[in-house]
Amino acid sequence: MTDLTTLTLSEARDGLAKKSFTATELTEAFVKAIEAGNGVLNAYVLPTPDLAIAKAKASDARLMKGDARLLEGIPLGHKDLFCTDGIRTTACSKILGNFIPTYESTVGANLWNAGAVMLGKLNNDEFAMGSSNETSAFGPVVSPWRRKGSEAKLVPGGSSGGSSAAVAAGLCLGATATDTGGSIRQPAALTGTVGIKPTYGRCSRWGIVAFASSLDQAGPIAKTVEDAAILLQVMAGYDAKDSTCVNAPVPDYAAEMRKGVKGLRVGVPKEYRVEGMSKEIDALWQQGIEWLKAAGATIHEISLPHTKYALPAYYIVAPAEASSNLARYDGVRYGLRVPGKDIVDMYSETRAAGFGKEVRRRVLIGTYVLSAGYYDAYYLKAQKVRTLIKRDFDEAWSKVDVVLTPTTPSPAFAFGEKSGDPLAMYLEDIFTVTVNMAGLPGMSVPAGLSTEGTPLGLQFIGKPFDEATLFRAGKVIEDAAGRLKVPGKWWLDAGRGH
């Protein structure tokens, strides 16, 4: 039998339907891959092998009866930001300690109700704050990719670095992720995987640990465009428990994807040609334009004049909402508690011990911009800029159907190369934050390799609730560029101590 972990999700689904292998065999293959590789990659913070095998056996019973659901027996990784009923959920922060929720997030429930099997909880930046997965309380995630001729450990992107590394390394068939300023698309770009952040309101936020409530959105990271389409179709949908969730039908994204791009108008924003962008990213962008033209799309230069304010505005709005959301972690009701001489002392001791450096930095920035005297100068102004960013896109939609940009300004960097410089790290999000600020869908598709032999991605930005067009455009890039597969499983040798 071929190595089942190398299959795509759609291939695995076909194999299960044809009875080429069982759900239990499929799940056991991933459980073994996690046992062999996770010690080095650190993608999972809590593998759940016994639960996974039990669920796979239940899936086999359904498959035997011909009663299979959309994701029957498909093993997935689940970001540790999603609450899981009876299973530890920490957002990769010490402050949540051994928090065990008594409820399941809506997105998680949608997947399990469709027959998916959870392999475990995936590592992420603490409270999803970071672009490299170096801020997790469980330690950093190591990318399965390496630069040519180098053994330096590369970051898998963040905050969903556990998700992107696990998918790229074959430790799951697909993974859940969340995106507040690029945390699905940037890690997907750096690991040669496909990641889509749907429109704000397409997926329920209920049961996801909050970072910035007006920006957060769940989505999948997968091996292929089709796999991402299959996963998003199940993850998305209306949920009365989330007041920002939109009651709109969810298309069959995989069917939409096959429609091609003939006559599609693709916008190329001139403001995305930023200083400091590497030549190879620029060349890749040009290559993407050529591929789309060859497939029948038309290319149009557009202007998004407020793009240059997106990053500073984002780093006011996101920390402000984070400071408000994270106020609930006070050591009183759940999670970590550090005793103090009185209640105020207990609060400050708990938060100082429980939050890592990056989270403390963002809470402080957020508290400052919301404080009396600064609220108008910073927070209100940032919200006005946000409206202008959205208006730029609204005007562009009269001329184009989808926008093409790079996903990241550079390929994957090594541990420590940017972690001492918060500004360099924040610039990682320069191409992705506009999408969250405007509430639009955005998708990163692998488009080629850097001169270092590491993946690079292109990003599509779509109209509100028009994820279907992103899948159509993404498929063209994927077909032209081919899938990017990690060359060799070096982490298995490293794990054996060679």
C-alpha positions in Angstrom: 0.0 0.0 0.0 1.3 3.5 -0.8 2.1 5.8 2.1 -1.4 7.0 3.0 -0.1 10.2 4.5 1.0 11.4 1.0 -2.6 11.4 -0.3 -4.6 14.6 -0.8 -7.8 14.9 1.1 -9.9 14.3 -2.0 -7.7 11.2 -3.0 -8.2 9.8 0.6 -11.9 10.3 0.3 -12.0 8.5 -3.0 -9.9 5.7 -1.6 -12.2 5.2 1.4 -15.3 5.2 -0.9 -13.6 2.5 -3.1 -12.6 0.6 0.1 -8.9 0.7 -1.0 -8.2 1.1 2.7 -10.2 1.7 5.9 -10.6 4.9 7.9 -8.8 3.1 10.8 -5.8 2.3 8.5 -5.7 5.9 7.3 -5.9 7.3 10.8 -3.3 4.9 12.1 -0.9 6.0 9.3 -1.2 9.7 10.5 -0.9 8.7 14.2 2.4 6.9 13.4 3.6 9.9 11.3 2.9 12.2 14.3 4.7 9.9 16.7 7.7 9.8 14.4 7.9 13.4 13.4 6.3 15.7 16.0 9.2 15.5 18.4 11.2 17.5 15.9 8.6 19.7 14.2 6.5 20.4 17.3 3.3 21.0 15.2 1.0 19.3 17.7 0.8 20.5 21.3 -1.7 17.7 22.2 -2.0 14.6 19.9 -5.2 12.6 20.6 -4.4 9.2 19.1 -6.9 7.1 21.1 -9.8 9.5 20.3 -8.8 9.5 16.6 -8.7 5.7 16.3 -12.1 5.4 18.1 -13.6 7.9 15.7 -12.1 6.2 12.7 -13.6 2.9 13.8 -17.0 4.6 14.0 -16.4 6.0 10.5 -15.6 2.6 9.2 -18.9 1.3 10.5 -20.7 4.1 8.6 -18.7 3.5 5.4 -19.6 -0.2 5.5 -23.3 0.7 5.7 -22.9 3.1 2.8 -23.8 5.9 5.2 -20.8 8.1 4.7 -20.9 11.9 5.4 -18.9 14.5 3.4 -15.7 14.1 5.4 -16.2 10.5 6.7 -13.0 9.1 8.2 -10.8 12.1 7.1 -8.0 12.8 9.7 -7.5 16.5 10.4 -5.4 18.6 12.8 -7.2 21.3 14.9 -5.6 24.6 15.9 -5.4 25.0 19.6 -7.5 28.2 19.4 -10.7 26.2 18.8 -12.4 25.0 22.0 -12.8 21.2 22.1 -15.3 19.6 24.5 -13.4 17.7 27.2 -10.0 18.2 25.5 -7.4 20.8 26.8 -7.5 24.1 24.9 -4.9 26.7 25.8 -4.5 29.1 22.8 -0.8 28.1 23.5 -0.7 30.4 26.5 0.4 29.6 30.0 -2.5 31.7 31.3 -5.1 29.1 30.2 -3.0 26.4 31.9 -5.0 23.2 31.8 -8.3 24.7 30.6 -10.7 22.0 29.5 -13.8 23.4 27.7 -17.2 21.9 28.3 -18.3 22.8 24.7 -17.2 22.4 21.1 -16.6 25.4 18.7 -19.1 25.6 15.9 -16.5 25.1 13.2 -15.1 22.0 15.0 -18.6 20.6 15.5 -19.4 21.1 11.8 -16.3 19.1 10.9 -16.9 16.3 13.3 -20.6 16.1 12.3 -19.4 15.6 8.7 -17.4 12.6 9.9 -13.9 14.2 10.2 -11.5 12.6 12.7 -9.5 14.9 15.0 -5.8 13.9 15.3 -5.0 16.4 18.0 -4.5 20.1 18.8 -2.1 22.1 16.7 0.5 24.6 17.9 0.0 28.4 17.2 1.5 31.7 18.3 0.2 32.6 21.8 -3.4 33.9 21.4 -2.7 33.9 17.7 -0.3 36.9 18.1 2.7 36.4 15.9 3.8 35.8 12.3 6.3 33.0 12.9 4.9 30.6 15.6 7.8 31.6 17.9 5.6 33.1 20.7 3.8 29.8 21.7 4.1 28.7 25.3 4.8 25.2 24.0 7.9 26.4 22.0 8.2 27.2 18.3 7.0 25.0 15.4 9.7 24.0 12.9 8.9 24.1 9.2 9.4 20.9 7.3 11.1 23.0 4.6 14.8 23.8 4.6 16.9 26.2 2.5 19.1 24.5 0.0 22.3 23.3 1.6 21.4 24.6 5.0 20.1 22.9 8.2 18.9 26.2 9.8 15.5 25.8 11.3 12.9 27.8 9.3 9.7 29.3 10.7 6.4 27.9 9.3 4.7 31.3 9.5 2.2 32.3 12.1 0.0 32.3 13.9 -1.3 29.0 12.3 2.2 27.6 12.1 1.3 24.2 13.6 -1.5 23.9 10.9 0.8 24.8 8.0 3.7 22.6 9.2 1.4 19.6 9.9 -0.2 19.8 6.4 3.1 20.3 4.6 4.8 17.5 6.5 2.0 15.0 6.0 0.9 14.9 9.7 -2.8 15.4 8.7 -4.9 15.6 5.5 -5.9 19.2 6.3 -6.1 21.6 9.3 -8.2 24.3 10.8 -6.6 27.7 11.2 -7.6 31.3 12.0 -6.7 34.6 10.3 -6.7 38.0 12.0 -4.1 39.8 9.9 -2.8 37.0 7.7 -2.5 34.0 10.0 -3.8 31.5 7.5 -2.4 32.9 4.3 1.1 33.8 5.4 1.9 30.4 6.9 0.4 28.7 3.9 2.7 30.8 1.6 5.8 29.9 3.6 5.1 26.1 3.6 3.8 25.5 0.1 0.2 24.8 1.3 -3.1 26.4 0.3 -4.8 28.6 2.9 -8.1 30.6 2.6 -9.5 33.2 5.0 -13.1 33.4 4.1 -15.2 36.6 4.2 -15.8 37.9 7.7 -19.0 36.3 8.9 -18.8 33.2 6.6 -17.6 30.9 9.4 -18.9 31.1 13.0 -16.4 32.5 15.6 -18.3 30.8 18.4 -16.0 28.7 20.6 -12.8 30.2 19.1 -10.5 31.9 21.6 -10.9 35.6 20.6 -7.9 37.8 19.6 -9.5 40.8 17.7 -13.3 40.1 17.3 -13.9 42.4 14.3 -11.0 40.8 12.3 -10.8 37.1 13.4 -12.0 34.5 10.9 -11.6 30.7 10.7 -10.6 28.8 7.6 -8.7 25.8 6.3 -5.1 25.0 5.4 -4.8 22.1 2.9 -2.5 20.4 0.4 -4.5 21.5 -2.7 -7.1 24.1 -3.8 -9.7 21.4 -4.1 -9.0 20.1 -0.5 -9.4 23.7 0.8 -12.7 24.0 -1.1 -14.0 20.7 0.4 -13.0 21.8 4.0 -14.4 25.3 3.8 -17.7 24.1 2.5 -18.1 22.1 5.8 -16.6 24.7 8.1 -18.8 27.5 6.8 -22.4 28.2 7.5 -24.8 30.2 9.6 -24.7 30.0 13.4 -27.2 31.9 15.6 -24.7 31.8 18.5 -22.4 34.3 16.6 -24.1 37.6 15.9 -21.5 38.4 13.2 -22.2 35.2 11.3 -24.0 35.7 8.0 -27.1 33.7 7.1 -26.3 32.9 3.5 -26.1 29.7 1.5 -22.7 28.1 1.3 -21.8 27.1 -2.4 -20.3 23.8 -3.4 -16.8 25.3 -3.7 -15.2 22.3 -5.3 -17.8 22.4 -8.1 -17.4 26.2 -8.5 -13.6 25.7 -8.7 -13.8 23.8 -12.0 -15.4 26.7 -13.9 -12.1 28.2 -15.0 -11.3 31.9 -15.4 -12.2 32.7 -19.0 -13.3 36.3 -19.1 -12.4 36.9 -15.4 -11.1 40.4 -14.7 -8.0 40.3 -12.5 -6.9 43.5 -10.7 -3.2 44.2 -10.0 -2.9 47.0 -7.4 0.1 49.3 -8.0 0.4 50.1 -4.3 1.5 46.5 -3.5 4.8 47.1 -5.2 6.4 48.1 -1.9 10.0 49.0 -1.0 12.0 46.1 0.3 10.0 43.5 -1.6 12.4 40.9 -3.0 13.0 40.7 -6.8 11.9 37.1 -6.8 8.5 37.9 -5.3 8.0 40.6 -8.0 9.0 38.0 -10.7 6.6 35.5 -9.2 3.8 38.0 -9.3 4.5 38.7 -13.0 4.5 34.9 -13.6 1.1 34.6 -12.0 -0.3 37.4 -14.2 1.0 35.5 -17.3 -0.6 32.2 -16.1 -4.0 33.9 -15.6 -3.8 35.6 -19.0 -3.0 32.2 -20.6 -6.1 30.7 -19.0 -8.3 33.4 -20.4 -8.4 36.1 -17.7 -7.9 39.8 -18.4 -5.5 41.9 -16.3 -6.2 45.4 -15.1 -4.1 47.8 -13.1 -6.0 49.2 -10.2 -5.3 51.6 -7.3 -5.9 50.9 -3.6 -4.6 54.3 -2.3 -5.2 53.7 1.4 -3.1 50.4 1.4 -0.1 52.2 2.9 -2.2 53.0 6.1 -3.5 49.4 6.5 -0.6 48.1 8.6 -0.4 51.0 11.1 -4.2 51.0 11.4 -4.3 47.3 11.9 -1.7 47.5 14.7 -4.1 49.9 16.5 -7.4 48.1 16.0 -6.1 44.6 16.6 -4.3 45.3 19.9 -7.2 47.5 21.1 -9.6 44.6 20.7 -7.1 42.2 22.1 -6.6 44.3 25.2 -10.4 44.2 25.7 -10.8 40.5 24.9 -7.9 39.4 27.1 -9.1 41.4 30.1 -11.2 38.2 31.0 -8.0 36.3 31.9 -7.6 37.5 35.4 -6.8 34.3 37.4 -10.3 34.2 39.0 -12.5 32.0 37.0 -10.3 29.5 35.1 -6.7 28.9 34.0 -3.6 30.0 35.8 -3.8 31.8 39.2 -0.7 33.2 40.9 -1.5 34.2 44.5 -0.9 37.9 45.6 -1.3 39.9 48.8 -4.6 41.3 47.6 -6.9 40.9 44.5 -5.1 43.6 42.5 -1.8 42.0 43.2 -3.2 38.6 42.3 -4.4 40.0 38.9 -1.1 41.6 38.0 1.0 38.6 39.2 -1.2 36.2 37.2 -1.2 38.2 34.0 2.6 38.8 34.3 3.3 35.1 34.7 0.6 33.9 32.3 1.1 36.1 29.2 4.2 35.9 27.0 6.2 39.0 25.8 4.4 39.5 22.5 0.9 39.3 24.1 1.9 41.7 26.9 3.3 44.1 24.2 0.0 44.1 22.3 -2.2 44.3 25.4 -0.2 47.4 26.5 -0.5 49.0 23.1 -4.2 48.3 23.0 -4.8 49.6 26.5 -2.9 52.8 25.6 -4.8 53.5 22.4 -8.2 53.0 24.2 -7.3 55.2 27.1 -8.8 58.6 27.8 -7.2 61.2 25.7 -5.9 58.8 23.1 -9.0 57.0 22.0 -10.0 59.7 19.5 -6.4 60.2 18.3 -5.7 56.6 17.6 -8.6 54.1 17.8 -11.3 56.2 16.1 -8.9 57.4 13.5 -7.8 53.8 12.7 -11.5 52.9 12.3 -12.0 55.7 9.8 -8.9 54.5 7.9 -10.5 51.1 7.9 -13.6 52.5 6.2 -11.4 54.1 3.5 -9.6 50.8 2.9 -12.9 49.1 2.4 -14.1 51.8 0.1 -11.0 51.4 -2.1 -12.0 47.8 -2.6 -15.6 48.7 -3.2 -14.6 51.0 -6.0 -12.2 48.4 -7.5 -15.1 45.8 -7.7 -16.7 47.9 -10.4 -13.6 47.2 -12.6 -12.4 43.8 -11.6 -13.7 40.5 -10.2 -10.6 39.4 -8.1 -7.3 41.0 -7.1 -3.9 39.3 -7.4 -1.0 40.2 -5.1 2.0 38.4 -3.5 1.2 36.8 -0.1 4.4 37.7 1.7 7.2 40.2 1.1 9.9 37.4 1.4 10.3 33.6 1.7 10.5 31.8 5.1 13.1 33.1 7.5 15.0 31.2 10.1 14.3 31.2 13.9 15.5 34.4 15.6 16.1 36.3 12.3 13.2 38.6 13.0 11.9 37.8 16.5 14.1 40.5 18.1 12.6 43.1 15.8 8.8 43.5 16.2 8.6 45.9 13.3 10.3 43.5 10.9 7.9 40.9 12.1 4.8 43.1 11.7 5.9 43.9 8.1 5.4 40.2 7.3 1.6 41.0 7.3 1.9 43.9 4.8 0.1 42.2 2.0 -2.5 40.4 4.1 -3.9 42.8 6.7 -6.0 44.9 4.2 -8.1 41.8 3.6 -9.0 41.6 7.3 -9.5 45.3 7.7 -12.0 45.2 4.8 -13.6 41.9 5.9 -12.9 40.3 2.5 -12.0 36.7 1.5 -8.3 36.1 0.7 -6.5 33.0 -0.4 -2.8 32.0 -0.7 -1.8 29.5 -3.3 1.7 28.0 -3.7 3.2 29.5 -6.9 6.9 28.6 -7.0 10.2 28.2 -5.1 12.6 30.9 -4.0 16.3 30.8 -5.0 16.7 29.2 -1.5 14.5 26.3 -2.6 11.7 27.4 -0.2 8.0 28.0 -1.1 6.5 31.3 -2.3 2.8 32.1 -2.5 0.4 34.3 -4.5 -2.7 35.8 -2.9 -6.1 36.4 -4.4 -8.5 38.8 -2.8 -12.2 38.5 -3.6 -15.5 40.3 -3.3 -17.5 39.8 -0.1 -18.8 36.2 0.1 -17.3 35.4 -3.3 -14.9 32.7 -2.2 -15.9 30.6 -5.2 -14.0 33.0 -7.5 -10.9 32.6 -5.4 -11.0 28.8 -5.8 -11.4 29.2 -9.6 -8.4 31.6 -9.8 -6.4 29.6 -7.3 -6.8 26.4 -9.4 -5.3 28.1 -12.4 -2.1 29.0 -10.4 -2.0 25.5 -8.9 -2.3 23.8 -12.3 0.4 26.0 -13.8 2.9 25.9 -10.8 2.3 22.3 -9.8 2.1 21.2 -6.2 5.1 22.0 -4.0 6.2 19.0 -2.0 8.7 19.0 0.8 11.9 17.3 -0.5 12.6 14.4 1.9 11.6 13.8 5.5 14.8 15.0 7.2 12.9 15.3 10.5 12.6 11.5 10.8 16.4 11.1 10.9 16.7 14.1 13.3 14.1 12.5 15.6 16.2 9.3 15.7 19.1 11.3 16.9 21.4 10.8 13.8 
